[in-house]
């Protein structure tokens, strides 16, 4: 069983070939990631990439009037900072810690060196990015076509998949900001889920009592996102050639 501070609690790091992991491990820095901490601001150059282990990060699109909506969530399934290898190392969205916990960070320049070797980190990072894009697309469709109750179920299930335990600490006001829905509608949806025996909500803490009920109430979006993530990330990374040291 992995210890609570083991970098391999992050699935992407755990999937690396041993050679790649050994190259990066000395430079991985364990940090506490507090609730509400802005990991990245939009249009600001990235200095570090982050690998969550027991926390979760929301990618938010912020409108000119200050309103925001969550476009994706990242936990121990991947990394925060894909712009480092996708273009100019500047995020177009804001990244904020949604659930406090721990994670590892790595200097962006060190990550790029490993990525540019073209080996296991490159394969895994690109596959994770494809899964992240799929989640973003599905979230947009869900927010447009499905009820607040279904959206809340999707959000809870995606959150639980990326965190240890079966509870989420967050007020309905903050969840409403994440989903881009009115707080009143979210409270009604929360009450219905409580009446169904799916969750218990009290003082900013949601405890999931019956995950199967949540999955039945949720729309198809949660299952679609989960299938895509499992398809893209559940594969064996090829062995690396022997010449694989960073310059």
ZIWOKA-V82793 format. One line per field, one symbol per residue. ss: DSSP state (2 for helix, 1 for strand, 0 for the rest). phi: phi as a letter, one per 40 degrees, with the letter a starting at -180 (. if undefined). burial: + if it has 16 or more other ideal C-beta (glycine too) atoms within 10 Angstrom, else -. A space follows every 10 residues. Layout:
ss = ???
phi = ???
burial = ???
//
This chain:
ss = 0000002220 2222200222 2222200011 1110000111 0000100111 1100011111 1100000111 1111000001 0022220001 0001111110 1111111222 2222220002 2222222222 2222222222 2222200222 2222222222 2000001110 0222222220 0022222222 2222200011 1100111100 2222222002 2222222222 2220000000 0000000
phi = .cccbcdccc cccccccdcc ccccdcbcbc bcbcdgcccb bcgbdcbbbb bcbbbabbcb cbcccgcbac babbbccabb hccdbbibgb ccbcbbccbc ibabbbddcc cccccccgbc cccccccccc cccccccccc ccccbbcdcc cccdcccccc cbbcgbbbba cccccccccg bccccccccc ccccccgcbb bafgbbbcca cccccccccc cccccccccc ccbcaccccc cccbccc
burial = ------++++ +++-+++-++ +-++---+-- --+-----++ -----+-+++ ++++++++++ +------+++ ++++++++++ +++++---+- +-+++++++- +-++++-+-+ +--++-+-++ +-+++-+++- ++-++++++- -++--+-+++ ++++++++++ +++----+-+ -+-+++++++ +---+++-++ -++----++- +----+-+-- --++--+++- ++-+++-++- -++------+ ---+---
//
